[in-house]
Amino acid sequence: MDNVKYRLIQDSNYINLYRIQAMRRILCSDGIVVNIGDYGGLIESEANLSHEGECWIRDNAKVFGKSIIQNNALITENASVENSKIYDDAIIKDDAIINNSIIAGNAIISRNADVYGAEIKDNARVSDDAVLNGENIGYIKIYENAKIYGRAYLYLYCQISGNTEICGDAIISESTFSKDDFIDTGYYSNNETRPIWNAERFGQVPSGRANWNYSDEYGTAQHTSKVSDEEWWAFLPTLDRDEIRKLQDEADLEEEIKYKLKCEAFADKNNIHSSKTDDIDDIIERSLITDDWEFSDLKSDSDQK
C-alpha cells in the first residue's frame, strides 16, 4: 500500500486489539505532531483507521468493532469508540465513550460523555457526564453550535441545534430545540415539561408528600406521590445514570396509570359497563381523542334488560 501511515504492533495487555505505530509524520487536528516511530492507541484491525488523511488514534484510546476513523479525526487519551464513524475534524477525547454513532465536522466529545445512537456534527460539543441514549444511529441529532454538558440526559428522538445549551440535570426526550434555548433542569418530553414521580422506589426519598388530582369533564381521579417537583430536582443529583434510566421507565408507567384513571372516570360518568372490555377501551380512547360520543352499542347490562 502506498503512503502507509501506520503498522500494527502486538500489545501483551490486549487479546483482540493492536497498538498502532506511525510510519510517517502526522499532524493531528489538535495541533500535536506524531513522528515516525511514535506509538498510538489501539485498534481491532486496519479497517478501523484510514491510512489517508491525518486521522489518528493517540495515547490509550481504543477503536474497535465496525468503527472507521477518517479524514482528520482524532481519538485520544482514554476515549473508546465502538461501531461508529468519526470523520472530518471531529475529536473524541478524555474518557468519552462513543457507540453506534456518527461524529463529524468540528464536533468535540470529551470528559465522561457517554454517546449512543447519535449524529453529532458542525461545532457541537458534548462533555462532562452527559448521556445521549438514542438507541440507534441518528435517533439523537446534535449540530450547529449546540452544547450538551453537565449531567444532561437525552434519549429516544431528540434534535438539538442552533446555540442551544442542555446542561445541569436536564432530561430530554422526543424534543426539538433549535434556537438559543438554555435548559439546566426539568424533564422535557415533546418539548413540554413533565413531572417525574416514583423516586421513592430508589431508596433515599426526600421528605414530604405531594398529591396531584386529575379532573375534567370526564370525572376526577387522584394519585399520591412522595415527592414534589422541587424536592425531586433537589434529589436528582444523587442518582446515577442507571437509576435515571430506571426512573424514566417509572415515569412512563405513571403516564399510563394517569391515562387509565382518566378512562375509568370517563366510563363511570357515562355508565359504560360491558363484558366487551376491549370494545370499551377502544371506544373510550376514540372518544377522548375525537369527542365521538356514540355509545349506543355499549349500554350497561342493566340498561339492556
Secondary structure in CASP SS format (residue, H / E / C, confidence):
PFRMAT SS
TARGET T0000
AUTHOR 0000-0000-0000
METHOD secondary structure of the structure
MODEL  1
M C 1.00
D C 1.00
N C 1.00
V C 1.00
K C 1.00
Y E 1.00
R E 1.00
L E 1.00
I E 1.00
Q E 1.00
D C 1.00
S C 1.00
N C 1.00
Y C 1.00
I C 1.00
N C 1.00
L C 1.00
Y E 1.00
R E 1.00
I E 1.00
Q E 1.00
A E 1.00
M C 1.00
R C 1.00
R C 1.00
I E 1.00
L E 1.00
C C 1.00
S C 1.00
D C 1.00
G C 1.00
I C 1.00
V E 1.00
V E 1.00
N C 1.00
I C 1.00
G C 1.00
D C 1.00
Y E 1.00
G E 1.00
G E 1.00
L E 1.00
I E 1.00
E C 1.00
S C 1.00
E H 1.00
A H 1.00
N H 1.00
L E 1.00
S C 1.00
H C 1.00
E C 1.00
G C 1.00
E C 1.00
C C 1.00
W E 1.00
I E 1.00
R C 1.00
D C 1.00
N C 1.00
A C 1.00
K E 1.00
V E 1.00
F E 1.00
G C 1.00
K C 1.00
S C 1.00
I E 1.00
I E 1.00
Q C 1.00
N C 1.00
N C 1.00
A C 1.00
L E 1.00
I E 1.00
T C 1.00
E C 1.00
N C 1.00
A C 1.00
S E 1.00
V E 1.00
E E 1.00
N C 1.00
S C 1.00
K E 1.00
I E 1.00
Y C 1.00
D C 1.00
D C 1.00
A C 1.00
I E 1.00
I E 1.00
K C 1.00
D C 1.00
D C 1.00
A C 1.00
I E 1.00
I E 1.00
N E 1.00
N C 1.00
S C 1.00
I E 1.00
I E 1.00
A C 1.00
G C 1.00
N C 1.00
A C 1.00
I E 1.00
I E 1.00
S C 1.00
R C 1.00
N C 1.00
A C 1.00
D E 1.00
V E 1.00
Y E 1.00
G C 1.00
A E 1.00
E E 1.00
I E 1.00
K C 1.00
D C 1.00
N C 1.00
A C 1.00
R E 1.00
V E 1.00
S C 1.00
D C 1.00
D C 1.00
A C 1.00
V E 1.00
L E 1.00
N E 1.00
G C 1.00
E C 1.00
N C 1.00
I C 1.00
G C 1.00
Y C 1.00
I E 1.00
K E 1.00
I E 1.00
Y C 1.00
E C 1.00
N C 1.00
A C 1.00
K E 1.00
I E 1.00
Y C 1.00
G C 1.00
R C 1.00
A C 1.00
Y E 1.00
L E 1.00
Y E 1.00
L E 1.00
Y E 1.00
C E 1.00
Q E 1.00
I E 1.00
S C 1.00
G C 1.00
N C 1.00
T C 1.00
E E 1.00
I E 1.00
C C 1.00
G C 1.00
D C 1.00
A C 1.00
I E 1.00
I E 1.00
S E 1.00
E E 1.00
S E 1.00
T E 1.00
F E 1.00
S C 1.00
K C 1.00
D C 1.00
D C 1.00
F E 1.00
I E 1.00
D C 1.00
T C 1.00
G C 1.00
Y E 1.00
Y E 1.00
S E 1.00
N C 1.00
N C 1.00
E E 1.00
T E 1.00
R C 1.00
P C 1.00
I C 1.00
W C 1.00
N C 1.00
A H 1.00
E H 1.00
R H 1.00
F H 1.00
G C 1.00
Q C 1.00
V C 1.00
P C 1.00
S C 1.00
G C 1.00
R C 1.00
A E 1.00
N E 1.00
W E 1.00
N E 1.00
Y E 1.00
S E 1.00
D E 1.00
E C 1.00
Y C 1.00
G E 1.00
T E 1.00
A E 1.00
Q E 1.00
H E 1.00
T E 1.00
S E 1.00
K C 1.00
V C 1.00
S C 1.00
D H 1.00
E H 1.00
E H 1.00
W H 1.00
W H 1.00
A H 1.00
F H 1.00
L H 1.00
P H 1.00
T H 1.00
L C 1.00
D C 1.00
R H 1.00
D H 1.00
E H 1.00
I H 1.00
R H 1.00
K H 1.00
L H 1.00
Q H 1.00
D H 1.00
E H 1.00
A H 1.00
D H 1.00
L H 1.00
E H 1.00
E H 1.00
E H 1.00
I H 1.00
K H 1.00
Y H 1.00
K H 1.00
L H 1.00
K H 1.00
C H 1.00
E H 1.00
A H 1.00
F H 1.00
A H 1.00
D H 1.00
K H 1.00
N C 1.00
N C 1.00
I C 1.00
H C 1.00
S C 1.00
S C 1.00
K C 1.00
T H 1.00
D H 1.00
D H 1.00
I H 1.00
D H 1.00
D H 1.00
I H 1.00
I H 1.00
E H 1.00
R H 1.00
S H 1.00
L H 1.00
I H 1.00
T H 1.00
D C 1.00
D C 1.00
W C 1.00
E C 1.00
F C 1.00
S H 1.00
D H 1.00
L H 1.00
K C 1.00
S C 1.00
D H 1.00
S H 1.00
D H 1.00
Q H 1.00
K C 1.00
END
